[in-house]
Amino acid sequence: MKMIKNKKAFHNYFFLLEMEAGIVLKGSEIKSIRGGKLSFKDSYGRIEKGEIWLYNFHISPYEHSGRFNHEPERKRKLLLNKREIKKITQQVEEKGLTLVPKGIYINDKGLAKVLLAVAKGKKLYDKRETIKKRDEEREIQRKSK
């Protein structure tokens, strides 16, 4: 399966540190992810009691699961080693840094993996620069075709 990216995060943040984390899911959630029924809108990570949790990550209910469905926006635990959590904690405690999911994919073993990044928010002028560079790259590609 290809990666489903958080396009808004690429627009709003600079990524300083990236890590791959497992995610604890219920049966109907993994089926919805395989179907591409998810949204990263306003999702973020938070460190609580030495664990990392993902908030506001919307996974739509699976149509065929009936009454045994899941809550779409419940908080979900991310699976990382203690030293990785410690490294992320040190980074996040600095001023202005946050945890943002960059994307999600299913690996070869059938497990869902989240790309988590320690990120710094972009200012308005940084966003304008990003848009300008993207437009220039498109123009170059059009001319080369």
Beta strands, then each sheet from edge to edge (+ up, - down):
strand 1: 4-5
strand 2: 13-23
strand 3: 38-39
strand 4: 44-48
strand 5: 51-55
strand 6: 58-59
strand 7: 76-79
strand 8: 97-106
strand 9: 112-121
sheet 1: 1+ 8- 9+ 2- 7+ 5- 4+
sheet 2: 3+ 6-
end
